[in-house]
């Protein structure tokens, strides 16, 4: 038994390639095919040739500060500023963010920012709990939106919406939790005019882990709203960026990812799933032609897992991400 690949020690840790392959050869293959299709399709979002607005994205700093933060027009922090969730830890991060030169700054809370949720606030010991936070020029979004104007960029405007809630993954000291897969706190909540969506949890199957720590209800809301950019964090091992095309290939990919792992034998006889895989390849080829030959793909999305914390090491190891919109 010791020779068999072992599952990851935590749901937030990425499994080994061999463990993923043996757990579900079909899903292992589909993830790699989908990645190849996205690579061949190229960029999902094409910013205007002039008056581009630069978003600087980070998340999960956990009381630490990166050595470098690129310049840009809007700085976005997608939650988990702190570890213990106390006022002093959160305030230290806010003070640091306010020293940065970005003209606009947007922050949401994460599950470690316990003070921001009255429910989890009661579960921690914080002598400074009654002290008000000093936000400075930061826009704090909690189930709320803000429209920012950019006079230096042709008077363009962008609509931002931010929300901190996550599928439950810890005790009462974790903020903004809801019952995983049972409680839908997302459907119909994000304004349709949202250009940039900022959440702490990822949508399921996108810059997530194979076990699916992200939220399926948030994924459904993304399909409804289809923002140009979606910034999140929470799952450190999912760090990166992904082009998202709201089409049949993506829909089939998400459906296959949602299957229960069948193992080598179970996947071998999953005829319906293999038929779905063939359809995914067919629609993927059509998508590549649409992108590369016919010049399609307007109104698509860039998803960014901006976690700066490197996996579960407790240190920052991922660089800040930048995207032009």
Protein Blocks (a to p, Z undefined) as FASTA:
>chain_A
ZZpccddfbfkbccdfklmmmmommlmmmmmmmmmmmmmnopfbdcdfbhpacddddehk
lopacfbdcddfbdcdeejjbfnopaklmmmmmmmmmmpmbfbdcddddfklmmlpmklm
mmpccfklmpccdekjaccdehiacddddfknooiacdddddfbdcdfbdfkbghiaceh
kacckgopacfklmbdcdfbdcehiapafkopacfklmmmmmmnopabdcdehilmlgcc
ddddddfklmmmmmmmmpccebjmlmmmmmmlmmmmmmmmmmmmmmmmmmmmnopaihia
cdddfbfbgcjnopafbdcddddZZ
